[in-house]
Amino acid sequence: MKRLSHHMIGVEQDSVIMFSDLEDNGPMWSGDGPRESRHAVTFSEAFRAQPMVQVAISMWDTGGDTNQRADLRAETITPEGFVLVFRTWGDSRVARIRADWMALGELSDEDDWQLY
């Protein structure tokens, strides 16, 4: 469990269209085997330390003739941002994905100071 001990707590959230491969027959829609899409997210203000980040698929448009496989995660989380990563594999055909994210963590305050 992560304990938040600071009086300044920040929450930031947004939605990201990860890709839309149907129109141009891109690799997520036409390919098979492992496929990946990455999107760098920068927070509007840096957190004091690494925040907690929650991600979720909020729109999922797939081909119904194959298995539906998906992996969505936040990687490389720092106080300044993270990388949102979507992966699929095998014969799955994914036309588009919208991912929602939320970051929660301590914020710095002008009264914060350290002796050493």
MDTraj code that builds the backbone (N, CA, C; nanometers):
import mdtraj as md
import numpy as np

residues = "MET LYS ARG LEU SER HIS HIS MET ILE GLY VAL GLU GLN ASP SER VAL ILE MET PHE SER ASP LEU GLU ASP ASN GLY PRO MET TRP SER GLY ASP GLY PRO ARG GLU SER ARG HIS ALA VAL THR PHE SER GLU ALA PHE ARG ALA GLN PRO MET VAL GLN VAL ALA ILE SER MET TRP ASP THR GLY GLY ASP THR ASN GLN ARG ALA ASP LEU ARG ALA GLU THR ILE THR PRO GLU GLY PHE VAL LEU VAL PHE ARG THR TRP GLY ASP SER ARG VAL ALA ARG ILE ARG ALA ASP TRP MET ALA LEU GLY GLU LEU SER ASP GLU ASP ASP TRP GLN LEU TYR".split()
xyz = np.array([
    [0.0840, -0.1172, 0.0000],
    [0.0000, 0.0000, 0.0000],
    [0.0890, 0.1242, 0.0000],
    [0.0511, 0.2208, -0.0802],
    [0.1238, 0.3472, -0.0829],
    [0.0519, 0.4448, 0.0093],
    [0.1249, 0.5003, 0.1053],
    [0.0675, 0.5980, 0.1980],
    [0.0987, 0.7379, 0.1477],
    [-0.0017, 0.8228, 0.1443],
    [0.0152, 0.9618, 0.1042],
    [0.0115, 1.0462, 0.2311],
    [0.1245, 1.1056, 0.2655],
    [0.1341, 1.1776, 0.3923],
    [0.1341, 1.3296, 0.3745],
    [0.1303, 1.3741, 0.2571],
    [0.1413, 1.5164, 0.2270],
    [0.0023, 1.5788, 0.2201],
    [-0.0087, 1.7067, 0.2514],
    [-0.1395, 1.7743, 0.2460],
    [-0.1777, 1.8169, 0.1040],
    [-0.0848, 1.8164, 0.0129],
    [-0.1125, 1.8549, -0.1259],
    [-0.1216, 1.7281, -0.2108],
    [-0.2430, 1.6863, -0.2435],
    [-0.2654, 1.5671, -0.3246],
    [-0.3190, 1.6131, -0.4604],
    [-0.2618, 1.5598, -0.5667],
    [-0.3049, 1.5954, -0.7012],
    [-0.3634, 1.4757, -0.7743],
    [-0.4645, 1.5031, -0.8551],
    [-0.5254, 1.4019, -0.9417],
    [-0.5332, 1.4624, -1.0810],
    [-0.4846, 1.3878, -1.1795],
    [-0.4955, 1.4314, -1.3188],
    [-0.5460, 1.3139, -1.4009],
    [-0.6307, 1.3419, -1.4990],
    [-0.6835, 1.2352, -1.5839],
    [-0.7047, 1.2860, -1.7248],
    [-0.7110, 1.1909, -1.8197],
    [-0.7323, 1.2272, -1.9592],
    [-0.7675, 1.1016, -2.0378],
    [-0.8043, 1.1200, -2.1632],
    [-0.8295, 1.0108, -2.2576],
    [-0.7365, 1.0274, -2.3766],
    [-0.6928, 0.9145, -2.4323],
    [-0.5998, 0.9162, -2.5454],
    [-0.6497, 0.8169, -2.6496],
    [-0.6647, 0.8623, -2.7747],
    [-0.6858, 0.7679, -2.8847],
    [-0.5481, 0.7106, -2.9162],
    [-0.5276, 0.5837, -2.8860],
    [-0.3956, 0.5218, -2.9046],
    [-0.3608, 0.5062, -3.0522],
    [-0.4595, 0.4666, -3.1327],
    [-0.4405, 0.4513, -3.2769],
    [-0.5770, 0.4313, -3.3398],
    [-0.5827, 0.4488, -3.4700],
    [-0.7028, 0.4214, -3.5490],
    [-0.6544, 0.3621, -3.6807],
    [-0.6425, 0.2300, -3.6849],
    [-0.5789, 0.1613, -3.7978],
    [-0.6767, 0.1102, -3.9029],
    [-0.8047, 0.1247, -3.8832],
    [-0.9029, 0.0733, -3.9790],
    [-0.8967, 0.1492, -4.1117],
    [-0.8909, 0.2826, -4.1061],
    [-0.8965, 0.3652, -4.2269],
    [-0.7814, 0.3379, -4.3227],
    [-0.6611, 0.3173, -4.2680],
    [-0.5449, 0.3002, -4.3562],
    [-0.4886, 0.1575, -4.3515],
    [-0.5685, 0.0639, -4.2999],
    [-0.5293, -0.0775, -4.2931],
    [-0.3949, -0.0938, -4.2216],
    [-0.3806, -0.0189, -4.1094],
    [-0.2570, -0.0218, -4.0319],
    [-0.2312, -0.1566, -3.9664],
    [-0.1163, -0.1716, -3.9031],
    [-0.0734, -0.3024, -3.8527],
    [-0.1626, -0.3615, -3.7437],
    [-0.2237, -0.2802, -3.6609],
    [-0.3111, -0.3358, -3.5570],
    [-0.4343, -0.4025, -3.6185],
    [-0.4784, -0.3499, -3.7332],
    [-0.5963, -0.4037, -3.8005],
    [-0.5601, -0.5157, -3.8981],
    [-0.4519, -0.5003, -3.9714],
    [-0.4192, -0.5950, -4.0780],
    [-0.3201, -0.7028, -4.0368],
    [-0.2385, -0.6754, -3.9354],
    [-0.1285, -0.7644, -3.9012],
    [-0.1670, -0.8829, -3.8166],
    [-0.0682, -0.9665, -3.7955],
    [-0.0830, -1.0726, -3.6973],
    [0.0486, -1.0829, -3.6218],
    [0.0483, -1.1565, -3.5128],
    [0.1671, -1.1607, -3.4292],
    [0.1680, -1.0437, -3.3326],
    [0.2782, -1.0226, -3.2623],
    [0.2829, -0.9162, -3.1621],
    [0.2810, -0.7773, -3.2263],
    [0.1973, -0.6906, -3.1726],
    [0.1885, -0.5510, -3.2168],
    [0.1765, -0.4618, -3.0951],
    [0.2312, -0.3401, -3.1046],
    [0.2375, -0.2520, -2.9892],
    [0.2210, -0.1073, -3.0320],
    [0.1514, -0.0290, -2.9481],
    [0.1393, 0.1147, -2.9679],
    [0.1776, 0.1831, -2.8371],
    [0.2625, 0.2863, -2.8458],
    [0.3082, 0.3590, -2.7277],
    [0.2712, 0.5060, -2.7408],
    [0.2332, 0.5654, -2.6282],
    [0.1980, 0.7073, -2.6257],
    [0.2577, 0.7693, -2.4993],
    [0.3457, 0.8675, -2.5165],
    [0.4058, 0.9366, -2.4017],
    [0.3053, 1.0361, -2.3441],
    [0.2866, 1.0314, -2.2138],
    [0.1971, 1.1228, -2.1426],
    [0.2825, 1.2102, -2.0525],
    [0.2631, 1.3415, -2.0610],
    [0.3310, 1.4367, -1.9738],
    [0.2267, 1.5030, -1.8858],
    [0.2469, 1.4992, -1.7555],
    [0.1534, 1.5622, -1.6631],
    [0.1608, 1.7139, -1.6765],
    [0.0507, 1.7825, -1.6489],
    [0.0485, 1.9287, -1.6582],
    [0.1362, 1.9923, -1.5513],
    [0.1601, 1.9198, -1.4425],
    [0.2477, 1.9647, -1.3346],
    [0.3139, 1.8398, -1.2773],
    [0.4404, 1.8493, -1.2450],
    [0.5112, 1.7331, -1.1908],
    [0.4594, 1.7000, -1.0511],
    [0.4514, 1.5717, -1.0221],
    [0.4192, 1.5269, -0.8871],
    [0.5452, 1.5344, -0.8023],
    [0.5291, 1.5300, -0.6717],
    [0.6425, 1.5338, -0.5788],
    [0.7272, 1.4066, -0.5885],
    [0.6606, 1.2934, -0.6136],
    [0.7255, 1.1633, -0.6289],
    [0.6446, 1.0856, -0.7322],
    [0.6872, 0.9657, -0.7614],
    [0.6153, 0.8829, -0.8591],
    [0.4700, 0.8638, -0.8138],
    [0.3725, 0.9046, -0.8966],
    [0.2318, 0.8891, -0.8589],
    [0.1820, 0.7473, -0.8880],
    [0.0637, 0.7184, -0.8397],
    [-0.0054, 0.5958, -0.8785],
    [-0.0788, 0.6266, -1.0085],
    [-0.0710, 0.5374, -1.1057],
    [-0.1355, 0.5585, -1.2350],
    [-0.2262, 0.4401, -1.2642],
    [-0.3521, 0.4697, -1.2958],
    [-0.4502, 0.3683, -1.3326],
    [-0.4874, 0.3890, -1.4790],
    [-0.4904, 0.2818, -1.5573],
    [-0.5290, 0.2912, -1.6980],
    [-0.6444, 0.1957, -1.7255],
    [-0.7263, 0.2305, -1.8253],
    [-0.8403, 0.1469, -1.8634],
    [-0.8748, 0.1721, -2.0093],
    [-0.9239, 0.0692, -2.0762],
    [-0.9743, 0.0850, -2.2124],
    [-1.1140, 0.1436, -2.2029],
    [-1.1363, 0.2575, -2.2682],
    [-1.2677, 0.3216, -2.2641],
    [-1.3419, 0.3103, -2.3972],
    [-1.2727, 0.2724, -2.5037],
    [-1.3365, 0.2439, -2.6322],
    [-1.2521, 0.1393, -2.7011],
    [-1.3184, 0.0357, -2.7520],
    [-1.2490, -0.0809, -2.8062],
    [-1.3241, -0.1207, -2.9304],
    [-1.2635, -0.1111, -3.0456],
    [-1.3248, -0.1446, -3.1741],
    [-1.2402, -0.2555, -3.2367],
    [-1.2967, -0.3772, -3.2404],
    [-1.2202, -0.4926, -3.2862],
    [-1.2963, -0.5678, -3.3940],
    [-1.2228, -0.6500, -3.4671],
    [-1.2847, -0.7407, -3.5628],
    [-1.3479, -0.8569, -3.4872],
    [-1.4700, -0.8937, -3.5229],
    [-1.5410, -0.9996, -3.4532],
    [-1.5075, -1.1391, -3.5016],
    [-1.4258, -1.1508, -3.6050],
    [-1.3965, -1.2813, -3.6626],
    [-1.2713, -1.3463, -3.6036],
    [-1.2058, -1.2805, -3.5076],
    [-1.0844, -1.3345, -3.4458],
    [-1.0946, -1.3205, -3.2944],
    [-1.0003, -1.3803, -3.2248],
    [-0.9931, -1.3638, -3.0794],
    [-0.9593, -1.2198, -3.0454],
    [-1.0112, -1.1725, -2.9330],
    [-0.9854, -1.0358, -2.8884],
    [-0.8852, -1.0395, -2.7750],
    [-0.7632, -0.9964, -2.8049],
    [-0.6538, -0.9986, -2.7081],
    [-0.6040, -0.8558, -2.6872],
    [-0.5848, -0.8187, -2.5608],
    [-0.5388, -0.6829, -2.5326],
    [-0.4614, -0.6787, -2.4019],
    [-0.3611, -0.5932, -2.4003],
    [-0.2840, -0.5647, -2.2806],
    [-0.2604, -0.4142, -2.2798],
    [-0.3109, -0.3460, -2.1770],
    [-0.2935, -0.2019, -2.1632],
    [-0.2262, -0.1764, -2.0299],
    [-0.1183, -0.0973, -2.0321],
    [-0.0478, -0.0715, -1.9074],
    [0.0244, 0.0628, -1.9115],
    [0.0584, 0.1109, -1.7921],
    [0.1437, 0.2290, -1.7767],
    [0.2838, 0.1800, -1.7475],
    [0.3806, 0.2294, -1.8229],
    [0.5205, 0.1923, -1.8025],
    [0.6031, 0.3181, -1.7808],
    [0.7195, 0.3025, -1.7233],
    [0.8162, 0.4101, -1.7032],
    [0.7495, 0.5304, -1.6348],
    [0.6861, 0.5058, -1.5219],
    [0.6167, 0.6127, -1.4488],
    [0.7196, 0.6957, -1.3724],
    [0.7136, 0.8274, -1.3936],
    [0.8004, 0.9227, -1.3237],
    [0.7119, 1.0339, -1.2685],
    [0.7655, 1.1247, -1.1871],
    [0.6850, 1.2384, -1.1415],
    [0.6375, 1.3283, -1.2560],
    [0.7036, 1.3218, -1.3710],
    [0.6688, 1.4084, -1.4849],
    [0.5732, 1.3445, -1.5845],
    [0.5611, 1.2123, -1.5858],
    [0.4742, 1.1474, -1.6839],
    [0.4957, 0.9974, -1.6872],
    [0.4464, 0.9349, -1.7937],
    [0.4582, 0.7901, -1.8101],
    [0.4363, 0.7554, -1.9562],
    [0.4534, 0.6290, -1.9890],
    [0.4281, 0.5807, -2.1241],
    [0.3077, 0.4867, -2.1178],
    [0.2061, 0.5179, -2.1956],
    [0.0857, 0.4359, -2.2077],
    [0.1110, 0.3356, -2.3197],
    [0.0964, 0.2056, -2.2908],
    [0.1322, 0.1013, -2.3863],
    [0.0136, 0.0074, -2.4074],
    [-0.0234, -0.0111, -2.5349],
    [-0.1253, -0.1098, -2.5727],
    [-0.0572, -0.2166, -2.6562],
    [-0.0876, -0.3423, -2.6259],
    [-0.0337, -0.4547, -2.7030],
    [-0.1458, -0.5507, -2.7395],
    [-0.1322, -0.6115, -2.8572],
    [-0.2160, -0.7239, -2.8974],
    [-0.1262, -0.8247, -2.9680],
    [-0.1778, -0.9431, -2.9940],
    [-0.0948, -1.0485, -3.0533],
    [-0.1837, -1.1500, -3.1234],
    [-0.1170, -1.2463, -3.1870],
    [-0.1897, -1.3510, -3.2590],
    [-0.2673, -1.2934, -3.3756],
    [-0.3872, -1.3477, -3.3982],
    [-0.4687, -1.3040, -3.5118],
    [-0.5679, -1.1934, -3.4753],
    [-0.5568, -1.1349, -3.3567],
    [-0.6490, -1.0285, -3.3147],
    [-0.6408, -0.9104, -3.4099],
    [-0.7568, -0.8556, -3.4417],
    [-0.7650, -0.7375, -3.5294],
    [-0.8286, -0.6254, -3.4499],
    [-0.7502, -0.5198, -3.4273],
    [-0.7965, -0.4068, -3.3474],
    [-0.7988, -0.2827, -3.4368],
    [-0.9171, -0.2261, -3.4556],
    [-0.9303, -0.1082, -3.5413],
    [-0.8872, 0.0183, -3.4681],
    [-0.9347, 0.0331, -3.3441],
    [-0.8966, 0.1515, -3.2659],
    [-0.9175, 0.1259, -3.1176],
    [-0.8419, 0.2016, -3.0398],
    [-0.8468, 0.1943, -2.8941],
    [-0.8426, 0.3362, -2.8389],
    [-0.9310, 0.3633, -2.7447],
    [-0.9199, 0.4860, -2.6636],
    [-0.8906, 0.4399, -2.5220],
    [-0.7882, 0.4971, -2.4617],
    [-0.7488, 0.4609, -2.3261],
    [-0.7680, 0.5806, -2.2337],
    [-0.8236, 0.5555, -2.1168],
    [-0.8350, 0.6574, -2.0130],
    [-0.7259, 0.6321, -1.9096],
    [-0.6775, 0.7383, -1.8476],
    [-0.5785, 0.7242, -1.7420],
    [-0.6057, 0.8238, -1.6311],
    [-0.5611, 0.7893, -1.5119],
    [-0.5715, 0.8781, -1.3967],
    [-0.4456, 0.8613, -1.3120],
    [-0.3862, 0.9730, -1.2727],
    [-0.2689, 0.9733, -1.1863],
    [-0.3044, 1.0409, -1.0546],
    [-0.2586, 0.9815, -0.9456],
    [-0.2882, 1.0322, -0.8120],
    [-0.1588, 1.0299, -0.7316],
    [-0.1235, 1.1437, -0.6728],
    [-0.0009, 1.1477, -0.5941],
    [0.0163, 1.2792, -0.5219],
    [0.1249, 1.2861, -0.4472],
    [0.1567, 1.4060, -0.3713],
    [0.2139, 1.5139, -0.4628],
    [0.1780, 1.6393, -0.4343],
    [0.2312, 1.7545, -0.5073],
    [0.3264, 1.8324, -0.4182],
    [0.4197, 1.8995, -0.4797],
    [0.5092, 1.9869, -0.4040],
    [0.4341, 2.1129, -0.3650],
    [0.4810, 2.1748, -0.2579],
    [0.4208, 2.2976, -0.2078],
    [0.5324, 2.3991, -0.1862],
    [0.5016, 2.5259, -0.1993],
    [0.6050, 2.6286, -0.1816],
    [0.6615, 2.6288, -0.0399],
    [0.5895, 2.5722, 0.0552],
    [0.6388, 2.5652, 0.1937],
    [0.7252, 2.4415, 0.2193],
    [0.7424, 2.3551, 0.1205],
    [0.8285, 2.2386, 0.1369],
    [0.9744, 2.2831, 0.1371],
    [1.0513, 2.2336, 0.2306],
    [1.1947, 2.2598, 0.2332],
    [1.2632, 2.1507, 0.3124],
    [1.3895, 2.1323, 0.2825],
    [1.4702, 2.0308, 0.3499],
    [1.5975, 2.0940, 0.4023],
    [1.6377, 2.0519, 0.5207],
    [1.7609, 2.1045, 0.5787],
    [1.8834, 2.0454, 0.5092],
    [1.8760, 1.9165, 0.4741],
    [1.9921, 1.8509, 0.4161],
    [1.9537, 1.7828, 0.2903],
])
top = md.Topology()
chain = top.add_chain()
for i, resn in enumerate(residues, 1):
    res = top.add_residue(resn, chain, resSeq=i)
    for name in ("N", "CA", "C"):
        top.add_atom(name, md.element.get_by_symbol(name[0]), res)
traj = md.Trajectory(xyz[None], top)
